[in-house]
């Protein structure tokens, strides 16, 4: 159970990184994880890997949305809200 929690926290961290970094997508990291799946299954249980991927995808979605659309709600430089 602790491995699942730590994997979810790592997924939140990686999702934040992929959400803030243009050109780096969560699918890229998942493809690397699938390529190294035999190695990862020797370290973590399958539920921990699922928790890592889900946490990474959800966090990426929220952080990427905030990064892309932060200027839409920003007030104008002259002080008016338009």
Residue pairs with C-beta under 8 A, 6 or more apart in sequence:
3 44
3 45
3 47
3 48
4 45
4 47
4 48
4 51
5 51
6 48
7 44
7 48
7 49
7 51
7 52
7 55
8 51
8 52
8 54
8 55
9 55
10 52
10 55
11 51
11 52
11 53
11 54
11 55
11 56
11 59
12 55
12 56
12 59
14 26
14 29
14 52
14 56
14 59
15 26
15 55
15 56
15 57
15 58
15 59
15 60
15 63
16 59
16 60
16 63
17 24
18 24
18 25
18 26
18 28
18 29
18 56
18 60
18 63
18 64
19 59
19 60
19 61
19 62
19 63
19 64
19 66
19 67
20 63
20 67
25 60
26 56
26 57
26 60
29 56
30 53
30 56
33 40
33 49
33 52
33 53
40 49
41 49
44 52
75 81
76 82
